[in-house]
Amino acid sequence: SRFLLVGACRDDEMGHDHPIWHMVSTVRNLGMKAMIVKTSLLDKTTMNAMISDILCLSPRVTRSLSDIVHHKTKGNPLFFSRLMISLNKEGVVQFSLSRRRWVWDEEKILSRKVPDDVAKLLTGAICQLSPDVQAGLCALSCFGASVDVSIVEILERYLDLQLKSSLEVAVKECFLDKINGRYTFSHDRVQEATYNMMSTKERAMRHSQYGVAIYSDAIQSGRTDELLFTAMDQINLGGPTFIMDPEQRALIAGLNLQAGKKAMDVSDFLSASSFFDYGMSFLKEDLWRTRYDLTLALFDNAARCSYAIGDHEKVKALSEQVLTSAGSFSDKLNVMYYTVSALCDASLLDKAIQKSVWVLSMLGEDLHQATSRENTLVLIEETRATLRDQGDDDLLHYKQMTDSSKIMAMKFLSRLVITLVMARPADIPLVTLKMVQLSLAHGMSPISAVGFVYFGSILASIGHIDEGCRFVKLAKNLVQRFGGREVAGEVIAIATQTIGFVDPIQSTLDFHMEGYKVALEAGDTRSASMNFFFYCNYVLWTGSKSISFAKSKYEEFCRFMKQHNVVAMLLIAGTRTMDKLIDGNVTQSEPPSNTPTIEFLEEKNPFAAKMRHFQNMFIHFMFRDYEAMEYSTKNYFECKLETWTHFFIAASQTFICGLVLFWMHRRTNNDVWLHTGNKLKGVLKGWTNSSEWNFLHKFHLLEAEEHFCCGRYSEAKVSYDKAIFLSKEHKFINDEALACELAGYFAYETGEETAALDYLARAHENYNKWGAVAKSKNIYEFIQSIFQNNPNLDQKALISSLQSGLGHAANVDTTGPSSQNARKRDFPPTTVE
């Protein structure tokens, strides 16, 4: 039940963006202790205590020695360690049998020249070793900080070296440790000093020799899978200089391709990218002419890895070479696919769409624009009718797609549909239906799951939620059936969003984290970011975790986006909302410095623009800034995006927009706002048919606000209380706090100050529990204004009802804004007599 992790690092080698600092911040946000012990250079007292302990003498006796040693080493622990060993070897510090204690010659120590840095000291110490031991250490340093004994034995067999005996001497001399069958340098500076003793040419020659030896042993012993990475690391570090035979170079390039694919299988895309790069370096200038298939495979896989690690510039460079040198259109498709993916991530959505549509047309799959929503609905109904006769078992055991051009078309369609979500959602059905139709006509492929999951989402969005759930579940089963590792993350993301309209939303949180991990393992950064984004939204809008936790996850999400250059998703991060709720400040997640401005990207990404306006609207609504809220609301509704996908974030937007519009109606008496608010209330009412747990409390709160607008006070109070009760029962603490707050405003506006104080105290308590500190303070300030401007209120009678959420309410400040000003600032004037 308890776990202690201790780590060590050099803080001068890590900037503020280093992952370790983010890890510490995340751990602290989760409520766990993270202590940073900053170690400095040893002071004289500490060094004297160490020397006293080493020599088993009183600190008083060793003080003169420790003063000299501290002066020589400046308190550097490694310097100190090596100097003491060196002084002992030279006999300057030695054990006296006659005196039965350690003795030293202070004059010799004072006169001894000590190098200026640790590297020179270590180099000098290593040079005092025998040539055989030095050679052994140099061999070992080529493998980094440590190496398995079995590798040393391979080098002994194939290169006729005597290494183990020399390394055992190095162990005794404290340059190495031997633990669990591995030789490990006692300090990384020792490895660096040893490695730097060799010339660049000697290092390259050793790396090549060692790599060839290890690979030869791997072939003979049948341990290729086990030793391939080690062998290729050494050969690659040696480089092509010592490999003159073109056939050998081609062999090594092929082995790098094999190693890279193996690295991709374990989701190590950074190492895989390096293997592919090295593979290209071993081929000559005419690589496309003499080794076409090998070269194309290296470039295709390098492009995939570059996309996975967020190196879009490299994707572009690789793509340009393939487009120039590849012999056929089909050979260019893989790099074009990753180019489109990179354009989408960079929020260059129009370019991504244009390129995808062009490729699809070249593959014989033309897409037509929908003329109207009615026509699109007709096409959807036709596909529904076709699938109605197909059972889930029939579809799961359908024939398999074998036409390579159709498979590639499905890949481009899957990338196109996720791009359309942000740029042209009205066209999503056309692409989705195309994927379903291709699957039915030519057979199922792993990509077919993407078509069916979006088809299910579309059906749910037009009211067929049960049928939509059928197809999203079918999509997940198709992934299992056809091994769709590359699309599993996207399928999980869209399926979970649809299922969230049926199952309790809190129960679906872990599905998105599963989708995030699955997508990362496949190198699908867009689907990984989509799952991460949905997870963060669920955490925020369900109130299932503290808002501080939600903020920490959003910050982690933003770091991931920047690391992988997924600008499109970074634009919709919601850290601004949480900053405002927690401490009253607002920040904006900026895209990386090498990307266009936010305004430009939002112009090209309507979904991001609409999300930004919604966040502004929500912030201003929560802090009762009517004018700013009205401005953001109008901007939000001006973003005309006809969406066909069923994302749970739409439920949050429908709910908040309804509350905003009812407030705007009370402020302006404009029936347009009331009518639109009623339409949104009706949408929520429809969703309660599939999940009362997720939506009934939201519906009752909108119902209460509508009653308030229309002067039906008794009905409003009943609906407010229902919303509060159900929010609590269904564990939406954020919605419970909001329902209490709005009920408090209703009671205050209708002259029920005592009831208002009770509701507001409960709102204050729940906002505190959620962690919305600034919002809680905002509520408290309004409660203060009620007391300040209503001297006839019996404060003692209210204390008991306020203690749970506002223990200090009885000691309110007697100064502050007048009641009239408070109402003008925080609330719209009611239209009710």
Secondary structure by P-SEA (a helix, b strand, c coil): cbbbbbbbbcccccccccaaaaaaaaaaaacbbbbbbccccccaaaaaaaaaaaaccccccaaaaaaaaaaaacccaaaaaaaaaaaaaaccbbbbccccbbbbbaaaaaaccccccaaaaaaaaaaaccaaaaaaaaaaacccccccaaaaaaaaaacccccaaaaaaaaaaccbbbcccccccccaaaaaaaaacccaaaaaaaaaaaaaaaaaaaaaaccccccaaaaaaaaaaacccccccaaaaaaaaaaaaaaaaaaaaacaaaaaaaaaaaaaaacccccccccaaaaaaaaaaaaaaaaaacaaaaaaaaaaaaaacccccccaaaaaaaaaaaaaaacaaaaaaaaaaaaaaaacbbbbbbccaaaaaaaaaaaaaaaccccaaaaaaccccccaaaaaaaaaaaaaaaaaccccccaaaaaaaaaaaaaaacccccaaaaaaaaaaaaaaaacaaaaaaaaaaaaaaaaaaaccccaaaaaaaaaaaaaccccccccaaaaaaaaaaaaaaacaaaaaaaaaaaaaaaaaaaccccaaaaaaaaaaaaaaaaaacaaaaaaaccaaaaaaacccbbbbbccccccccaaaaaaacaaaaaaaaaaaaaaaaaacaaaaaaaaaaaaaacccccccccaaaaaaaaaaaaaaaaaaaacccaaaaaaaaaaaaaaaaaaaacccccaaaaaaaaaaaaaaacaaaaaaaaaaaaaaaaaaacaaaaaaaaaaaaaaaaaaacaaaaaaaaaaaaaaaaaaacaaaaaaaaaaaaaaaaaacccccccccccccccccccccccccccccaaaaaaacccccccc
